[in-house]
Amino acid sequence: MKKVLLLFALSYTCMYSNAQNDSTTEKTLDEATVYSNKFPEKKKNIVQKIDVLTANTIAKYNSQNTGDLLINTGNVFVQKSQQGGSSPVIRGFEASRVLIVVDGIRHNTAVFRAGHLQNVITIDQNIMEQVEIMYGPSSTLYGSDGLGGIVHLRTKSPKLSLNNKMLSTGSAFTRLSSANDEKTVHVDLSLGTKKWAWLSSFTYSDIGDMKMGKNYPDKYPTFGRRDSLIAFFGFKDSVIANKDPQAQKFSGYKQWDVVQKLLFKQSEKVSHLLNFQYSNTTDVPRYDRLQDKRNFGGAIGTTLRYAEWFYGPQKRILGAYELNAKNLGFINEFRANINYQDLAESRQQREYRRYDRFDSRRERIKVWGFVIDGRKIFGNNELTVGIDGQFNDVKSVADRTNLNTGAVTKLDTRYPDGKNNMNYFGLYAQHILKIKNSKWVLNDGIRFQLVSLSSNVVDNSFFNLPVTKFEQDNFAVTGNLGLIYNPQNSTRISLGLSSGFRAPNIDDLVKVFDFSIAKRVYVPNTDVDPEYTYNIDLGVRQQIGKTIWVEVTGFYTFFRNAIVGAPFKLNGQDSIVYGGVTSAVYANQNLNKGKTYGFNANVRINFTNRLSLSSTATYTKGRLEKFGAGELPQDHIPPFFGKTSLNYQQSRFGMELYAMYNGWKKIADYNPDGEDNQQYATPEGMPSWFTLNWRGNVNICKSVQLQLGVENITDRNYRYFASGFSAPGRNFIVALRANW
């Protein structure tokens, strides 16, 4: 009944809404405005490759979460360990080596790990005004972590009225998906006068267990199939058959996201903005770990290892105040932002029939930050200067519960159980010169960065570490230099040099981590230096006639001081007993240097004003060189991937037939000691795949749109490289959207 009333309410807006809100229309490359340069700038004046997703594109893709949105571009690879996870990979760099920025604020924290992350899904794509993906090192303006690139997520802002009447704008939608029985509702509303404006947004998603495809690779007819699972009944764990082997049991979860903003326009020159964001989930099952197997009770063969393994509710709170000013004396534009983030995450696990040890490790991360930027325009020059800082405080606790008796005992924590602090402070400048009466544009910039870290262990009884206090200070200088040449309106050539760095964080230096599949335990090691990348980009964009656009970007990246896990000794021992298992001692160390290279290509052909074809392709190759020990594949390197689409659009109706595809990732190209997760692939590696998909939309009226879609029409069974979770099988999607 509630669904019927909601659909009726959305349809009812056709009668009373004046027009569809289309404030963010699709723009060409030269017209697009980007904000990742701190202040609004035409994309054509930026050397660095940037993809722009507007609110219209985001609504068209109709994705379940921000990770799926990035997949839909065809230009970003995303790894998944569970349905409630998405880890973007840009140019072979992932997790803590890709920087996530939300409304100009660093989202990466001191405990972002180098493996695979799920944090990007805590930012609601349904309230995005624009998403900008920056490719290549991006440390000049944003500091540590942007080795491979940046995903900059900009949420909508409240809208002021241009007259004495209150302006009301907003959007709402409901979406249903069949592959995981997803039910999502969203509404956002902006109310504005000439001086005050308020924005409120809410999204709720109820996501069930995901069903994988039934059409398996010919050589691997059971690949990824969930034949058995652990159920708790009769007061004990039992391994039972999965009634539906395509159903990835215990992969569903729920999530809700809230955004509140208040804008005050003090004058024509000065405005103030308050920004509050909240995201929360239910428990999120770690699906790949629920597939892990081990010997049990001396029996021949293996059984599932974990009866329970889930991330506790993943909470994110962001509060920020921002001051914007224009034409204040010497400075043309000025922005100051102070912000606070409060994040909570946890890991809960219990092995099969181990009722005496339900282990819980919980982290609370509090982050204070500030950003101050100013831009001066003089002649054909634009100079942006700024300072920023971020202060991380990490609290880590752990305990073990005996479910039989209720007794709770202490457990070794993931990070030291004392004070854990990590602080960033940077000073930077970015310059653009648009050479008068010329076809050249110059980009150059420099950054000076200080990073300090301190951590201490209070209870040293678990590992008897030889050192209980860890401290580190790092200083880095990075920059960029590039030229754009426009010999004619139809041609653009860019050449860029840039450097990036990543200071080792608390997760890198002092974490104790159980890599159970390989029987390894990672222990603290503070003798680790920052990682650096040095990159060269060459990009060419060519318009052929009036209907064909081709853009190709090639890159070559030198990776220095690469942090990798390697054998280590703790108190002179190369192995210890951890979690009841004898495991080799490992620690993060600067053992490697590497090189990553490849290209990205985009083609668009407009056959008519309504019919067009577009295609993307990305190839990446990465090698690591162990000092004095030869080369091996770099981990996190995706296989060849891309997307090809046939689009038809008229005023009231549109449709897209598209194919998504990945090439083979051969086992010989996996890094044996890294994060490539060979155990979740076939003996030959991860098979190639492609899916055929369709989506369409029809405007019921100016303000209401019906969207329909079918993903993976052939019901292909496949996984993304390095993922322990299979992608959706055939998936029917229906959504009803309203804008006013």
N, C-alpha and C positions, 0 to 999 in steps of 0.2 A: 504494500500500500504506500509506503514511504517513497519507493522508487517512482511509482505512478505520479504521486503528488509533485516530486521534484521535476520529472519530465514535463508535467503540465505547467509548472511555474516557469521553467525555462522557455517553453513555447509561448507562454503568455506575454513574455517581454517583447515579442514581435509587434504586438499591438501598441506598445507605449514607448518603445525605444526610438530615438530620433534617427540614429545611424550607427553603423558598426564602427567601433573605435579602431582606427587603423593608423595609430600614431607612429608605428614602426614598420615602415614599408621596406621591401627588398630594394637594395641599392647596388649599383655597379661597383666594381673595384675602386674606381677613382672617386666616387661619391661617398663611399662608406666612411663614417667617422668612428675612430677607435678611442678608447679611454685608458688603455694600458700604458700610454705614454705620460700618465699622470693627469694631463689636461686634454680636452678634446683636440684631436688631430686627424687630418685626412689620412686615410690608409696609404694613399699613393706617396706620401712623404716619409714613410717608415721603411727602412731597409729590411728589417726583420720580417720574415714571413708570418702573417697573421691571418687566421680564418675568423670570420665574424658570423655569429648566429643571432639573428634578430628575434624578437618575440613572435613574429609571424612564422618564422622557420621552426621555432621551438614548438609552437602549437601544431604546426603541420606534421612534425615528426611524431607527436603524440606519444612520447616515450614514458616508460614506467618510472624511471629515475634518471638522475643526472648522468650516471654511467652509460645507460642505454642511449641517452641523448648524444653523447660523444661517439658511441659506436655508429649511430645513424649518419654521422658526417661522412663516413667512409675514409676519413683521414687520420683517425685516432684509434689505436688498438686498446682494448680494455680486457684485463684479466679478471676472473671471478673464482673465488674459493667457495662461495656460498651465494645463495640468491640475494641475501642482504649485503652484498659487497660489490664493489667495482673499483678496479685499480688502473687508472689511465697510464698508458705507455707512450712516451713521445721520443722518437728517434732513439729507441733502445734504452731509455732511462725511465725508471718507474719509482713509485712510492715516494720516499724521502728525497729522491733526486728529481722530482717534478714538483714545482711550487703551485699550491692552490691559493688563489687570492679571492676574497669575498668583499665586494664593495671597497676595494683598495686596501684591505686589511689581510695580512698574512694569516692563512688558516693552518699552515704547518706548525707543529709544536715540537717541543724537545723530545717527544717520544714517538715521532713518526719513524717507523722502521723501514729498512731497506728492502724488505720482502714484498709483500702485497698488502694493500690497504683497502679499507671500506669507507673512509671518512668522507669522500666526495658525495656520497648519497645523503649525507645529513644537510645538504644545501638543496632546497626545493627548486627544481627547474621550472615549476609552474608559475613562479613569481619573478622569473628572470625577464629583465628588459633587454639584455644583450649578453652573450657569451663570447669571449675572445680567447682564441687558442694561439699562443705565441710559441714558435718553433725555434729551438736552439737556445744556447746559454742566455740567461736573462737576469744576470746578477747586478747589472749597473743600477737599475731603478729599484729592485726588490730584494737584493741581498742573497743570503745563503739559500741553497736548495734548488735553484733554477738551473740545474745542469742540462737537462733535456729540453726544458721549456716551462711555460706557465699556462695554467687554465684560470682565466680571470672571469669570475661570475659576478655580474652586476644586476642587483635586484631593482625592481621598479621603484620609482619615487612618487610621493604624493603630487597631485597636480593642482596648481593655483588657478583660480578663475581670472579671466581677463576683463570681467565686468562686475557689476554689483550683485549679480545673481550667484548663488552657490552652484559650483560645478560638481556633478556627480558622474563618476566614471567607474568602470569595473568590469569584471568578467567572472564567469562561473562555468563549471563543467562537471559532468559525471562520466566515468569510463568503466567499462567492463572488459575483461580479457578471459579467454577460455582456458588457456594452457595452465594457468595457475589460479584460476577462479578469483582473479583480482577485481576488487571493487574500490574505486577511488572517487572522491568528491573534492572539489576545490571551489573556493570563492574568494575574490578580493574586491575591495571597495575603497575608492578614494573620494573624499569630500573636501572641497576647497573653496575658500573665499579669496579675496585679492591678496591677503597677507598670511593667512593660515591654511594649512592643508593637512589632512589625516589620511593615512593608508593603513588598511587592515587586511591581512591575508590568512587563510586557513586551508590546509590540505590534510586529508586523512586517507590512508590506504590500508586495506585489509588484503593481504597477499597470502594465498594458500600454497600448498606443495606444488612444485613445478613438474610438469610432465615433459619428458624428453621425447624425441621423435622415434618412430617405430622402424624407419628404414635405415638399417645399420650399414656401415661399410662392408662390402662383400667379403673381405678377408677377415673381418672382426665382427661376427654376427651378434656378439654379446657385449660390445664395447660400452662401458659405462652403465650397463643395466643393473638395477638395484634388485637383486634376487632375494636378499635376506635383510633383516633388520632386528634390532634388539627391542623387545617390548617388556614392560614391567607389569606382571600380573601374578596373582597367587603369592604376593610378597617376595618375588624374586625375579631376576632378569632371565629372559629366555630368548634364544635366537629363533626367530620364526620366519617363514616364507613371506615375501612381499606379494600380496595378492595381485598387484598391478606392477610388474617390473619396470614399467616406464615412469611410474610415479616416484619422484625423488622425495621419499618420506622424510619428514622433519626438516623441511627447508622453508616453510612459510613463516611469516612474521607480520606485525602491524607497525605502522609509522604515522606520526602526525607532526606537522610543521606549522609554525605560526610566525608571521612577520608583522610588526607594528612600527610605523614611522610617523613622526610629527615634524612638519616643516613650518618655519616662521620666516617670512620675508621682511626683514627689518627695514630695508630701503631698497632702492634700485641697485645698490652696490653690495649689500650685505644680507646674507641669509644664514639661518641656523637649522640644523637637522638632527633629530634624535632617531636612532635606529636600534630596534630591538628584534632579535631573532631567537627562536626556540625550536629545537628539534628533539624528538624522543622516539624510542622504539620499544617494543616488547623484547623479550629474549630473542636473539637471532642465532639459530643453529649454525654451527660451523660444519657445513655438510661434508667437506672433504675429509675432515678428521673422523666423521662418523662412518667412513668407509675403510679406515685403517684397520689392518689385521695384525695379529700376533699369535704366537703359540700360547696355549692356555692349559694349565694343569698337567703339562707333560704329554698331552694327547698328540697323536700324529695329526699333522695338518695345522690349519690356522682357523681362527675365529675372529669376529669383529672385536676390536680392542675397547672402544668406548661405548658405554651405555648412554652417557651424556657428555656433550661438548658444545657449549654455546657461549656467545658473547652476551653478557648481561645488558640491560637497557643501555643503549648508546645515546647519551644526552649531550646536547650542544646548546649553550647559551651565549649570545653575543649582545653586548650593549655598547653603543658608540655615540659620541657627540661629534658633529662636524660643523666647522665654520667655513663658509665660502665668501670671498670678497673679490671685488673687481675694481681696477683703477684706483688703487690706494697709493698715491704718491708714485714712487719709483716702480712699483710692482703692478703689472697688468692683471695678474690673477694670483690669488692666494687661497690655500686650503690648509686647515689644521684639523686633525682628527685624533681624538683620544678614545681608547676602546678597552674593553674588558671581555675576556672569554672564559667561560667555565665549562669544562668538558669532563665527562665521567665515562669510563669504560671498564669492563671487567671480563674475565675469562673464567668459566666454570666448567669443571670436568670431573667425570667419575668413570673409572674403568669397569669393565664387565664383571658383575658380581662382587665388586669391591665396595660393599655397603659401609665399610669402616672408614672410607676416605673419599668424601666429596670435597674436592679442592676448589677454593675460590680465591682468585687474585684480582684485586681491584685497584684502579688508578683514578686519581682526581688531579686534573691539570688546570691550574689557574694562570691566565696569561693577561698581563697588562701591556698596553702598547700605545704608541703615539706616532703620527706621521705629520710632518710640516713641509709643505711644498709651495714654491713660488715660481711664477713664470714671467719673464720679461721679454717683450718683443721690441726689437730695435732694427729698423731697416728690414733686411731680409733674414734676420737672425731671430731665432727663438731659443732662449736659454731657460732651462728648468733646473732649479737647485733645491735641495731638500735635506732633511735629516729625519731619521726614524729610529725607533727603539722598540724592543720587545723583551719582556721579562717573564720567564717561565718558572713556575713553582709546581713541582710534581710530588704528590704524596702517594706512596705505594704500600698497600697492606695485603695480608694474606692469612688465610686460616683453613683448617681442615675439620670437617664435621663427620663424626661417626653417626650414620643414619640409624644405626641400631640402638644406640644409647643416648644420642643427642649431645654427646660430649664434643666440645670445640677446643682444638689445640692450635698452637702457632704453626705456621708454615713459612718456608722461605719465600720472600717476596720477589716479584719480577724485577723490580729496581730496588736499590738500597732503601732500607726502611727508615733512614734518617731524613735529613734535608737534601733535596735535589733542586738545584737552581741552574738555569741557563739564561744568559742575557746577551742580547744582540744590540749593537749600536752602530749606525752607519751614516756617512756623509757622502753625498753624490751630486753629480751635475750631468745633465744631458743637453746637447746642443743640436739644433737643426739649422742649416744654412740653405736657403732657397736662392740660388745664385741668379741675380737679376738678368733678364733677357738671355737666359741660358737654359739648357735642357738638363742641368745637373742639380741634384740635391745631396747635401752632405749631412751625415749623421755621425756624431761622436759623443763619447761620454766616459766618465770615470767614477769609480766608487772606492771609498776607504771604509773597511769594515772591521770592527772589534767584536769578538765573541768570547765570553767567559763561561766556564762551567765549574760547578762544585757539587760534590755529592759525598755522603758519608754513611757508613754502615753502623747501626747501633747494636744489633744482635748478630754477632759473628759466629754463632755456634753451629750454623748449618754447614758452612764451607771452610771455616777457619782460614779466611783470606789473609795473606801476608800483609796486606795494606787495607785499611778501613776508611781512609779519607782520600778522595780523588779530586784533583783540581787540574784545570787546563785553561790556558789563554791563547787565543789565536788572532792574528792580524792578517788581513788579505787586501790586495789591491786588484781590482778587475776593471774592465772597460770594454768599449766597443768602438769600431770605426767602420764606416760604410759609405758607399756612393750609389746613387740612383741616376741612370741615364735614360732620358726620354727623347730619342732621336726624332720621333714623330708620335702623334696621338695614339697610334695603334701598337706602339712598341714600348716596352719597359724592360730595362736590364738593371739588375741590382747585384752588387758585390759587397759582402759584409764580413768583417772579422769581429769576433767577440770572445770573451772569456767568462767562465762561470766558476763558482766555488761552492762547496758544501762543507761547513764545519761539522765535525763529528759531534753527534748529540748524545743525550743521556742513554738513548736506546743503543747507540753504537758502542759506547765506552763501558757502561757499567751494568748492562742487563745480564741476568742469568736466564738462559733460554734453553728449553729442551727440544731438540730437533729429533723427535722420537723415531722417525722412519729410518734415519741413518745412524741412530744410537749415538748422538753427539750432545754434549752440553756446552753451551757457550758461557764463558766467565769473563769478568771485567778485565780490561786492558786499556790504560790511559795513554800508552805510547803510540797513539794514532794521530796522524796529521790530517789536515783538510784535504778533500779531493778537489781537483781542478779539471776543467775542460777548456780547450782552446779550439775554436771552430772557425771554419770558412764556409760561407754560403755563396752560391751563384744562382740567381734566379732570372728567368726570362719569361715575359708575358707578351704574347703576340696575338693581335686580332687579324684574322684573315677574312677579307671582304667585310660584309656587314653581319655575318651570321655565325662565324666560328671564332672561339676564343681558346687559346692554348696557354697553359701556365706550367712551367717545369722548374723545380728547385732542387739543386744538388747540394750535398753537404759532406763535409769531412771533419770529424771531431777527434782531437787527441785527448785521451783520458789519462790523467796523471794522478799518482798516489791512490789508486783505486783501493777502497776498503773491502776486504774479503775475509771470510772465515777461513782459518787455517789451524792446523794442530798447534797445541799450546800445552804448557805444563802448569799445574796448580800444586804448589807445595812440593815440586819435584816429581809429581805424578802425572802421567799422560792419560789416565782414565780414573773415573770415580763412579760410585753407585749413586744414581739420581732417580727418584721415582721408582725404586726397586729394580732398576735396570743398570747394568754396568755399561757406561757410556764413555766414549773418547772425549777428552777435554779439548775444546776449540776456543778461539778468541778472534775478534776482529783485528786485522792487521793491514798495514799498507804494503801489500806484497806485489801488486800488479800495476802495470801501465797498459793502456789499451788504445784502440782506434775503432771508431764507428763511422760508417759512411753509407750513403744511399741517396735516394731521390724520392720526390713526390711529384706526381703529374696530375693535372686536372684539365679536362677538355669539356667544352660546352658547344653544342651546335643548335642554333635556332632554325628549325625547318620552316616554321611559320610563326606568327605572333602568339599562337596558342600551343604549338607542339615543339618540344625541345628534347635533346638527348644530352646527358652529362655523364661523365665517368671519372673516377679517381683511381690511382694506383700508387702504392707505397712499397718501396723495397729498402730494407735495412740489413747491413752486415756488421758484425762486431767481433773483434778478436781481443783477447787479453794475453799479455805476455808476462808470465811469471819471471821475476828477475833471475836470470840465469837458468831457466828451466823450460824454455820454449813457449809456444803459443797454444792456447786452447780457446774454445768458443766463449764469447761473453754472454752472461745470462741476461734475461729480460729482452732478448732480441726477437721480435715477432717475425713470423714468416711473411712472405709477400701477401698483401691484402688490398682490398679495394671495393668499389661499389659502382654499378652502372645503372642509370635510371632513364626511363622514358616518361616524360611529363606532358600532361595535357591540362590546360587551364583556360577556362572562360570565366565570365563575370559571376556565374552562379554555381558552376560545377568544375571540379578538378579531379584528376587522378594521377597516380604514379605507379608504374610497373618497374620494379627494380630488383637487381640481383646483388647479394652480398657474397663475398668470396674470400677464402684464405688458401694459400698454398700449403704444401707439406712442410712440416718442421721435422726433419730427419733426426733420429736419435744421436747421430754423430755431431749434430750442431747444438746439442744440449750442453750446458755447462754442468759437469758432474758434481761440482761442489757448491753450486749456487742455488738459485731460487726457481729453477725451471720445472720442478715437480715431475721428474721422469716417471714416478710411480703412478701417476694418473694418466699416462699416455699408453700407447700400445708398444710392443717390443721394438717396433720400427720408428716410433715417434708419434707425433700428432698428425692424423690423416688430413689431407686437403678436403675442402668442402665448398659448396656454394648453395645458397638458398634463393628461391624465387619468391617474391613478395609483391603484394598489391595494397594500395590504400587509396581511398577516394573521399571527397567531401562534397556536400551540396548545401548551399545556403538556402535554408527554409525561408528566411527573410533577411533583411539587412543586418540583423543583430543575432540571429540564431543559425548555427551550422551543425549539421549532422556529419560525423566522420565514421567511416567503416574501413576495416582493414583485415587482411589475411597475411600473416607472416609464416614463412617456411611452408609454402603451399604443398611441397612434395613430402612433408613430414620427415625430413632428413634428421638422422641422429648424428650430432657432432658436438665437439667441444672447442672452445678457444684455447690456443696454446697456453700451457702452464696452469690451466684451470682444472680444479677438481670437481667441477660442477658442470653438468651437461646443459646445453642451450635449450630453449623451448622447442617443442615439436610444433605441429600445426597449431596456429594460434589465431583465433577470431577475436577481433577487437571492435567495439562500438563505443562511440562517445558522442555526447551532445553538448555543444558549447554555446554560451551566450556572451555577448559583449555589449556594453552600453557606455 
